[in-house]
């Protein structure tokens, strides 16, 4: 008698999957809040669990402390994060007018700095005590540099980049300009509005990198 092979079906519960997604989001959101409030070193898994309203094993199911920090940082950047492979960033680079390109880039990076600023400060303060955070800080700085290089190359392609400014120097200047610490110092410490920072951000980029427009 021929044997009949039965295919085992994987049971999926949309409600259970949605609950798991919500729990994961709650843990990551709680991690971001606690890290900003007490710092990375002082934060504990117990604190994250209490803030998220879940158990310690549930928190560990999302990640360890360093992984949770990376996820919280990524969550803060969602919606405006620029990377060399980001579709929105590629569209930005295609803008044919270099002045408009820098205005858009300034708006994007100002928005990113507003969201990432508090966690970025924690990252900078804690990278020296945790190898995983040190690696995260290094990769985040490399990402900023790659973005700056892409913008400089796009501006140069329009013929608007200053002729006396080497591309590598222009990229370094732009990399320094888009550091989240600049936003924190001017907005959080000096009381600038977001709009005022964004205008300064764009004007400083333009003055430093582009040729003066002739009328």
N, C-alpha and C positions, 0 to 999 in steps of 0.2 A: 504494500500500500504506500503510495507516494506521500511523503511528508509535506506538510503545508507550512511555508515560512510566513510568519506574521511580522508585519512591519510595526514596530513600536512607535506610537505617536507621542510627540512631545507636547505636553499640556501647557498652554499659555493662558494666563489670566490677565487681561488688560487692567483690571482693577488692582491686582496685586503688583503689577509692574508700575502702575501709576503711583501707588503708595510707596514703593521702593524709591522711585524717582524723587518724590516729595521729601522723603526722609533724607536721602542723599543731599538734596538741596538745602534742607534745614541744617544739616551738620556742617556743610561748607559755609553757609551764611553765618552760623554761630562761630565757626573758627575765625572767620574774618573779623567779626566783632571783638572776640576775646583777644586775639593777637594785637589788635590796635589798642585796646583798653589797657592790657597789662604787659604787653611785650611778648616776644617769642619765648624767652627763657622761663619767665614766670608762669606762662600758660600751661595748664595741665589737661590731660584727656578728661579728667573728671569735670573740670570747668566747662569744657566743650559739650560734654554729655548733658550737664545740667542746663546749659543755655539752649541746647537743641531739644531738650525734653526727651532724650533717648538714653539707652544704656551704654556703658563703656564698650562692650563688644560691638554694638552697632556703630560706634564711632570708629573703632579699629577696622570694621568692615569697609569703611570708606577709604581709610588710609592711616599711615602713621603720622606723627606730628609734622614732619617736614613735608610729607605728601599733602597733608591738609593745608599747610601754608601755601604750597604751590597752587593747589586747587582754588583756594580763596583768592589768591592773586589773579589767577586766570578768570575767575568769576567777576572780579572787579573790572577787568578789562573788556568783558563781553559787550559787544555792540559798537565798540570803537577801536578795538585793538588792531594795530597795523603790524603786519609782518611782511617779509619780502614776497610771500606767496599768497597774501590776502587779496581777494578779488577787488575789494574796494580800493586797496592801495594801488593795484595795477591800473584801475580806472583813473585814479588821481594822477598817476605818472603820465597818463595819455593826454592831459590837459595841454594844449599847444602854447598857451601864454604862460611864461615863467612867473610873472607877478601873480596871476590868478592861481597858479600851481602852489606857490608858497602861502598864499592866503588860505587855501583849502587845507594845506598841510598844517598850518598853524592852528586852524580850527580843530582839526582831528587830534593833534597832539595835546592841545590845551584840554580838550575833553578827556583824553586818556589820563593826563596828569591829575585832573580833578578826581577821577575815580581811584587811580592807583596811588596817589600821593601818600596817604597814611600807611598803607601796607608796604610801600616802597621804603619809607623811612624805617619801619621795623626790619625790613630785609637788610638794609645798609647797616643798621646797628647790630644785627645778630649774625651776619655772615661770617664774622671772625671766630665765632664759637661753634659753628656747625658746618661740616664739610658739604652737606647737601644744600644748605642755603648759600654757601659760598659759590657752589656750582651754578645755582639758580641765578645769583647776582651776576655772575660772569656771562651766562647765556643771555640774560636780559640786556646787558650792556652791548653784547655783540649784535643782538637783534636791533637795538636802537642805531648802532653804527651801520648796519646793512640798510636800514630804512633811509638814513642820511645819505648814504652812497647812492641809493637809487634815485633820490630826489635831486641830488647834484648832477647825476648823469642825465636826467630828464631835462633839467634846466640848461645844461650845457648843450644839449641837442637842439634847443631852440635858438642858440646863439646869444643868449642873454647873460650867461655867467661872466663875471668879471674876468678880463683877459689876463690880468696880473695875478690871478689866484689859482694855484695848482688844484686839481680836483681833490687830491687827498687832503689838502689843507682845508678846502671848503667843506668836505665831509666831516672832518674833525670839528670844525666850528659849528656846523649844524648839529652834530651829535651832542656837543656841549649845550647848545641852545635848547634842545628838547628834553633835557634831564628833568624828571618830575620835581626835583628839589627846587628848581627855579620857580615853579608854580607855588610850591609850599611856602617859600620865603616871601614872595610878593603878595600872595592872596591871604594865606593863613597868618603870616607874621606881620606883614605890613598893611594888611587890610584892603588890598586892591579888590575890585570886583572881577568876576570872571571875564566880563566883556572887556574891561580895561586891560587885563592881562593878554587876552587874545589879540587885541589891537597892537599892543606893544610887541608881542611875540611875532606877528606878521611883519611889522615895520622893521624890527631888528634883523630878521632873516633877510628881508629884501635889501636893506642898506648894506649888510655885510657881504652878500653873495652876488647881487645882480648889478649890471651896469646901470648908470643913471639914464633914465629915459629922456630922449630929446623931444622937444615939442615942435 
